[in-house]
Amino acid sequence: MLSRPASKSSRYICKACRSAINASRKRKFGTNSITSNPTSDDIYDVVTVGGGPVGLALLAALKTSPSTSHLKCLLVESQSLAKQKSWSLPPDAYSNRASSITPTNQSFLEAIEAWRHLDLTRVQPYDEMQVWDAGNAASIQFDWSAEAIKYNAPLRTVATMVENSNLSRGLLRRIEDVGAEESMMSGWNVKGIGNGIDDPEGCNLSTWPVLELQQIGSEGSQNTKQIATRLLIGADGINSPVRTFAGINTNGWDYGRHGVVATLQVESSSDPASPFQNSVSNDDFDSALEDFLSDDPKSSSSSSQPNFENITPSNRATAFQRFLPALGGPIAILPLPNNHASLVWSTTPQIASYLKSLSPSAFTATVNAALRLEQVDIQYLFSLPTTISEPNNTSPHESELTWRLQHTKSTPPSRSPPWITALQPNTIASFPLRLRNATSYIAPRIALAGDAAHTIHPLAGQGLNLGLGDAECLSRTIRYAVEHGMDIGDLMALQGYSGERYAAAVRVSTGVDLLNKVYQIGSGDGLVGSLLGAARGLGMRAVGMVPGVREAIMRTVD
């Protein structure tokens, strides 16, 4: 129903939109009120707060597209982007902050010409993932190479492991490549956000966000700056000031779990016993598959399967994930180049604290135990002292692991995880696990992206992928608005972004949360716990046996 505003000169607008506009005029973050509008030089089309991979990807996408490259954009980041741009590690060292980038997001990064700016010698694709349950014998194998053979399709990866700093540096290089270095301000904090004013002698910015910025390490008004923007994007993390300014609440809960991350060294793939011995290069795999599909009788055999006898190990790899219900969550080993791996272990705060207190050798032994021993044996290791008291500087964890492996049924080769040989120094860290989802991703002249909009359990490694999906969709939404003469900050122009990304985030976060809850079932002792654990195992086997279910899960994750 239409209602008439008090002002006779105002147009008829719907009641809901009028309420949103009136609310936007009252928005404020910080303590200072806006008393004047910025100068014309400080009025922007798009301002993004947050210089992580999501914010950088959005800026790179806007500046790459011919339709939006003319927009006056600014990215504001409190940390040093120059330091991020010069990030470098030795070839035998890797950051403990690494993410699995899905093929869809890799295609997006390739489309905006950022992927080629990454150090590709430091990325690791994998096309197989082994998942199994420590509480029973159930397991699932996600393997795209098997699907490629089955349907004569091109080989694809499950995901590609990329260090977050490598990704950020590549995006910064792409932004520099398109000549948009001046579209970034690093070392500046958002001191406050409010709405501009209706200046009778200038612009009416009464519904436009105005940001008060202060340079890090400075005091006084000489190092402050005021900017206004047609569209303000919050890519500023879980405690987003932009979201607070927009008056958008979040729903969710804390899991009471911590994620422990570290960078590990694994046994060499040249070792015949190495699980990476089964990995093959893309070229060799394609050659074997081509020979198998060829009509030339000389190049094909009578076998019903391709001949992989001459394929040698290369940059193909496998990810491993073992669910440990009795220990609070799963442990995952994700492959990195040069016989390295990224550890993500979801567990209780007490176990996380214990793990961080261990010596490198004890930590390595505990990770190997978590991948191989029964849960009761792993629990015993957590009762051992953290200090080394054994002869020859051997930790009790190493001694116990050696003895218990001799009395433990060996892991089936189909899901044999790599043997961890060492811990990279100074890479153990932990963080609390939370589920958060904003009640809305948009408000008048506001859009949220990345962790500012949603935070999920790292179980499926989809946090950064959701954020990159936000950047792709938001850049596409802005491009559409520009091409059709729309106001890019108008709610109508942003509705498509909100609908698409809210549905995607709810689908992924709900699925991951449900999967996490399923794997907490049967973690207790007694008959009920055993029955529930057995039921969970039957469910996992069903997923692995029913045709098309695994493939549907893999495509949904992508």
N, C-alpha and C positions, 0 to 999 in steps of 0.2 A: 504494500500500500504506500502511496506517495504522501509525503508530508511537506508543508511549506516552512522553510526556515524563517526566523524572526525578521531577517533583513528583507525588505521589499525588492532589493536589487539582486537577491540570490536566486539561482535557478531551483527548479523542483528536483530533488534528489531523493533516493529511497532512504528509508529510516535507518537501515543497517549501515549504509555507506556514511550517512551523516553522523551516526554514532562513532564510527571508526575515525572520521576526520576530526571530530571534537576530541576524541581520546588522544589522537596523535598530537594535537596542539598542547596537551598537558604533559607530554612525555618529558622525562628528564633523567639523566644519569650523572651522578656527581653532585657537587654542592653549589656550583656557580650557575647563575641564571644568565641567559644570553641577552645582552642589552643592545647589541648592534649586529648588523650583518657583515660578513666578510667582504673584502674587496672583490671585484670581478675576477682578478687573477687567482683567487682562492675559492672559486666556485667550480665544482666538478660535476661530471655526468655520473661517474661511478667511483665510489671510495670503498675499498676493501680493508677491513681491520683484520690483521693476521697474515703473517708471511710464511706460514708452513706450506707444505706441498699443495694443499687445496687452494689457498689464496693465490699462490704463484701460478698454479695451473689455470685458474680462472683468468688472471691477468694475461698470461701467455696466449690463451685462447681468444680473448677479446682483441688483442693486438695482432693476432695472426689473420683473423677473418677480415676480408676487404669491407664487409658491411659494418663492422664495429671498430676498425682500427683508428678511425678519426675521433672516436669518443675520448673525452678528456678524463683519464683514469688516474687514480692514485692508490697505492698500496701502503699501508702504515704498519710497521713492525717494530716492536720494542727491542728485539735482539739485533745484532749486527749481521746484516745481509752480506757485507763485504767478507766477513769471516766465513760465512757459509759458502760463498762463491769460491773461496780459496781452499776449501776443505780438501784434505788429502791424507791418505793413510798408506803405509807400505803395502806391497802386494801380498804379504803374508799376514796381514791384520785386517779385521773387519769390525764394523760398528755393531753394537748389540741392538741397535734399533733398525731392524730390517722388516720388510713387509712383502707379502705375496701379492703381486699385481696380476689381476686376471687378464685373459686375452682381450676382453672388451675394453678395459682401461688402457692396456698397452696400445690398442688400435687408436684410442683417443689421443694418447701422447704422441703417437706417430703422425696422426692427422694434423696436430698443431706443431709438428716438426721439433718436438722437444726430446723424443726418445733418442735420436741420433746424437744428442749432446751429452748423454750419459756415458760413463766409462763402462762400456759393454763387456770388458774383461772381468768386471766385478759383479755381473748379474748371473743368475743361475736359473734357467728354466727347468721345470720338472713335469713329466707327463704321467706320473704314477704316484698314488698315495695309498699307503697301507695303514689301515685303522683296525685295531683289535682291543678287546676287553680283557683286563687282567682278572676280572671276576669269573670269567667262563672262557670257553674256547672259541667264541664267536669272533668273526672278523669280516671286514669288507675290503675289497681291493678296487680302488678307482683308477682306471687305466685307460687313457685316451688312445694309446697305441693299439690296444686290442680293438677298440671301436674303429680305428682307421683301417685295420686289416679286414674287419667284418664287413664294412660298408665301402671298401675301396676308396676311402676318403683321404684328403691330405692330413698329414700328421699335425696334431696341435698339442699344446701344453695345457696342463691343469692350471698352472700359474708360473710366474717368474719371480724369484727372490731378488729384491733390490734393497740396498741400504737407503734409508730415508734421506740421508745427507747426499748420497749420490743423485737421488731423484731431485732434491731441491737445487743442487748445484746445476744439474742439467736444465732445469726450468729457468734458473737465473741466466744461464748462458743463452737460452732461447730468447728471453726478454731483451737481453743485450743485443742479440742478433737482429731483432726487428727495430732496434733503436729506441727502446722504451725505458732506458735506465732511469730517466728523470721522472718516471711514473712510480717510483718507489721512494719511501722515506723510512730509513731504519734508524733505530736508536731514539724513537719517539714513543711516549706513552699517551694513551687516551686519558686525559684528566677529567673530562666531562663531556656529556652529549646533551644537547637540548634542541629545541626548534628555533629557527630564525624568527625575525620579526617582519611585520608588514611596514616597510619603510615608504612613507608617502613620496619621498624624493628619490626612491630607488626601486629595488626589487621586493616583491612580496614573497618572502621565504618562510612564512609562518607555519607551513607544513613540511618544510625541508629540514632534515637533520643538519645540525651545526656541531662540529667537533672542536673541543678545546684540546690542543696537543701541547705536550711539554717534553722538551729534550731530556733524555736520560742523564742524570748526574748534574743537572742545572737547577738553579732556583731563581725566582724572579720572573717578571713579565718579559724580559728581554729575550728569553729563550722559549717563548710560547708562541703558538700559532693557532689561528682560527680558520677552519675551512667548512664549506657547506657542500652538500651533494644532492643530486637528484635521486640517486639510489645508493643506500648504505648497505653493504654486505658484511655480515658478521661471520668471519672464518676464524674467530678468536678463541676457540677452545671451549671446554666444558663450563668454565666460569665466565661466559661471554658477557662483557659489558654492553655490547650491542643488543643482545637478547634482553638484558635487564632494562635498557632504555626503551625497548619496544614493548615492555610489559608482558612478555611471553613467558609463561610458566613451563615447567617440565614435569613429566611423570616418570616414575621408575623406582629403583631400589638399589641398595648395595648388596653384593653377593656374599659379603663376609669372607672373601677370598682374595688372594694376591697373585699376581702374575710375576713369576721369576724369569728373567731373561739373562742370557749370557751367550758369548761366542765360544764355540768349541772347535777343537781339532779332532778329526776322525782318522781312522786308519786309511792308508793309501789305497786307492782303487786298483793299484797294480798288484795288491795282495790277492791271491786266488780266493782267499776266504772272505774277501770284502763283499758286502751286499751291493756295492756300486759296480761290481764286476758285470752285473747284468745290464748296466746302462750302455746305450749305444748312441752313436752320433746321428744327427738328423740326416746327413748325406748317406751314410751307410744304410740307415733304416730305409730311406727312400729308394736306394738302389736295390736292396733286397726285395722290397715290396714291388718295385717296377718289374724285376725279373720274374717274380711270382705271377704277376698279372699278364706278362707278355705272352703273345701267341707263338713266339719262337720256341720250338721244342728244345733247342740247344740251351736256352737261357732259363727254362723252367724244368722242374723235376716232376716226378710222379707223386710227390708228397702233396698232401692237402694243406700244407702250411708253408709259408715262405722259408727260405734257407738263410738262417742268421749265423751260420757257422763261422763266416769270415768277418763278422762285425766285431770291431774292437771298442773298448770302453772309451767314452769321450765326455762331452758335456751334458749328456742326459743323466737324470738323477731321479731319486725317489724320496718322497717325504714320508715320515713315520709319525703316527700318533697312537698312543696307548692310553686308554681310559683307566684311571686308578680311583674307583669310587671310595675306597676306604681311606684314601689320602687327600680327598677334597677336590680332585679334578684331573684332567688329562695332562700328559706330558707330550710335547711335540718336538721332533727334530726335523728342521727344515734345511735343505741343502744349500750350501754356498760354494763358490769355486775353490779350487786348490785345496781340497780335503778339509774344508771347514763346514761348520753347520751352525745354525741359529737355534737356540733353545728357548722354548716358551713353555713354562710349567705352571699350571693353575693349581694352587694348593691353599692350605689354610695359612693365616698370618703367622702362626707359631712355626710351622714347617718352613715357611719362607724365611723367617728370621734365623732359624737353625741353619738352613742352606747357606745363607750369606756369611755365617760365622765359621764355616768349614775352611780348611786349608785347600789349596787347589787339587791336591791328590785325593783328598777325602771327598771333595765335591765331584770330581770326575768318577770316582768309584760309586758314589751314590746315584749319579745319573745312569751309569751302566746297570746298576742294580734295578733302578726304576723301569728300565726297558726290558728286563729279563726275569727277575725273580718274582716269586709269589708275593702278594701284598703283605702277608704276615712277616715275611723275611725283610721286606723293605721297612716295615714299621719298626722292626728290631734295630735296624741301622740308626734310626732316629733317637734311640735311647743311648747310643754310644757317646763318649766324651768327644768334644770337638778338637781337643788338643792331641798332638802326636805323642804317644807314649811307647810305641812299639820299637823294637830294635831296628837299626838301619833306616830310621826316619820313615817307617812305614805306618800309615794311619790304620787304626783298627777297622775302618770301613773297607780298606783294601784287603786286609786279611779275611774279614768276614765274607766279602764278595767272592774271593778265590775259593774259600771252603764251600760256600753255599751253592756256587755254580756247579760244583762237582756232584751235588745232591739234588739238582733241579733238572726237570725234564727240559731238554733243549728246545729252543724256539723253532717252529717250522721255518724252513728256508724261504718260503713264500713271503714271510713278514719278518725276516731277520734284520734287525736294525744295525746300523754301523757301530763299531766299537769306538768309544770315545777315548782318545789318547791323552788329551790335555785340555786345560782351560786357558783361554786367552786372558792374560792379566788385566785386571781392572775393568772387567766387562759384566760382572754380576750386578744386577739391579732388580728392584721389584716395584710394583705399583698396585694400588687397590683396584678391584674389578667392580664395575658399576654398569647398570642399565639406565639410560636416560633417553627420553624422547621429548622434544619440545611439543607443546600443544598445537603450535602452528609454526610453519617455516617462513611465513611472510606476515608483514604488517604494512601499513601505508609507508612507502618508500624504504622498506626494510626487507632484506632476505637473509636467511641463515643458511650456513653450509658447514659440512664437516662436523666436528665434535660440538660445535655450538648448537647444532640441530639434533644430533643423536650420538650416543655413546653405547657400544654394545660389548658383550663378552668376546674375548679374543679367540674363542673356541674354533671358529671357522676362518679367522684371519681376514675378516671383511670390513674392519673399521675404516682403514684408509681407502679401500675400494669404494665404499659408500660415499666417502668424501669426494673422491675423484669423479664419481658419477654425478654428484651434486654440481661440481665445477663444469662438467660437460653439459649437463642439462640447463644450468643457469646461463651459460654462454650462448647456448642455442636459443633460450627464451629471450634474452636481450637482443640477439641478432634478429629474431622474428619481429620483435616490437619495433626495432629501428627500420627494418625493411617495409613495415606496414604503417609507418607514421604514428606509432603509439608513444605515449609517455612511458619510458622504461621503469619509472617508479610507481606507476599506477597499479592498484591492486588487480585490476582486470588483466593487465599485461603479465602479472606475476602468477596468476592462478594456475597456468599450465605447469609451471615449475613446482608449485606447492603440491598439486595433485599427483604428479608423476613421482616425485622424490619421497613424499610422505608415504605413499603406498609401498615403494621399494624398501624404505627403511623399516616400516612395520613388518613387512613380509620377512625380511632377513632377521631382524632382531627377535621377532616372535619365534621363528624357526630355531635360531641359535639358543634362545632361552629355553625353549621346550627340550631341545636336545641335551642341554646342560642338566635340566631337571631329570630327564630320563636316566642319565648316567649317574645321578645321585641315588636312584632307586636301588635298594638291595645293598647299600653300603654298610648296613648294620649287621650285627651278629644274630644268630638264632634262625628258627625255621622260616619265619616270615621274610627275613632278609634274603635267605637262600632262595626261596621261591620267587621273590621279585627279581632277584638277579638272574635266575634261570629264564624268567619270562623276557627280560631285557635281551638276553642272548638269543632267544628264539626270534625276537623282532629284528635283531641285527642280521641273523641268517636269512630271514625272509627278504630283507632289503637286498641282500647279495644274490638271492636266487630268483626273485621275480623279474622276468625280462623287462627291461626299460626303466626300472626304478632307479638304479644307480646312475644311468645316463641322465635321467630327468633331474636328479639331485645335482649332478655336475653342471648341467646347463643352467639350472636355477642359480647356483653360486656364481657362475660366470655372468 
